[in-house]
Amino acid sequence: MTGAGSASLAFAKEETFADTLVDSDTDGNPEYYKFGRNPTLTELELANTLQRMREGDKVESVDSVAQNLEGAVSVEATVSADVHADVHDLVFNDGGTGFTSGRAASGRIYAGVDYLTGTAERELIGCIPLEYSVSYEQGGMVTYSLSMAYADENLATSITPSNITGPSDGGDVPFHGFTLTVDGATVAKLQSAELSISDIARYQWGADRNPVDAVIATPTTSLTVDAIFTGPDRTEIAYGAADATSPQDSLTSVSGSADLSAAGSSVTTYNLPKLKPDTHSWNDLITGDADASEDTEFHVNGGVTVA
């Protein structure tokens, strides 16, 4: 332990992969951002992907040679009105509003610590999104998780980011600032929900230890919903269509959205154009200490957009 208040965590956006940082106000200094309040660096790992080398007359390997450099970093934090649009710029390569073909969005993460006798900072370069999720839990804060790969890194003895844009009071999104809509109706008595996107981006490699570029992969979105049972609407959707009384040969898509707000002001809206239930279950139907609930996992298709 180095003590509370000894760590720093911030990010910047790259104009192009592993290159110049965005300076939107053209003052000669790039913009830096915090991820949100209650941040946690859940992973920071550098892998050299060593390959062992052997000789015929030796029992054990005689050396190990570095192959591709593979970095992994993951962050969790509370969604904040002040910086979450900037987080979206790290995830969605179409101006932070959705996905489009071509080069992936990328940025840099700065993770620093003041230890007892000095300061150490790791600058993670060419960070690209792999997985992103937003989570709601009744009675808690609305949080998100972002897992990224990184292409290279530098070690410094001082903290790089200055004039960092961060969250402010009243901008954190609580559970009562989350509204989930499925097929035109707000999901009542919502207990938990998660919107998750995987397989967002991937690297392109060449004759170098470090990746040379990054492109969009196959973003795949799912929505899980757990709510106290209030009627058969989502069971009917799982059967195939509204008012269905048995499983159909094909399922009809319904639309949905997840709206986030803080202190009465909109923070972001995830528009989910096509939802189809993959699994649907009833839980705690016959118990004396819990409410009957239903848990549904939807495939989200048609292109998620952010407003």
Salt bridges, closest charged atoms under 4 A:
GLU14 OE2 - ARG108 NE 3.09
ASP86 OD1 - LYS13 NZ 2.78
ASP89 OD2 - LYS13 NZ 2.64
GLU123 OE2 - ARG108 NH1 3.12
GLU153 OE1 - ARG122 NE 2.78
ASP169 OD1 - ARG37 NH2 2.90
ASP172 OD2 - ARG37 NH1 3.11
ASP213 OD2 - ARG103 NH2 2.78
ASP278 OD2 - HIS299 NE2 3.75
GLU294 OE2 - ARG234 NH2 2.86
GLU294 OE1 - HIS280 NE2 3.39
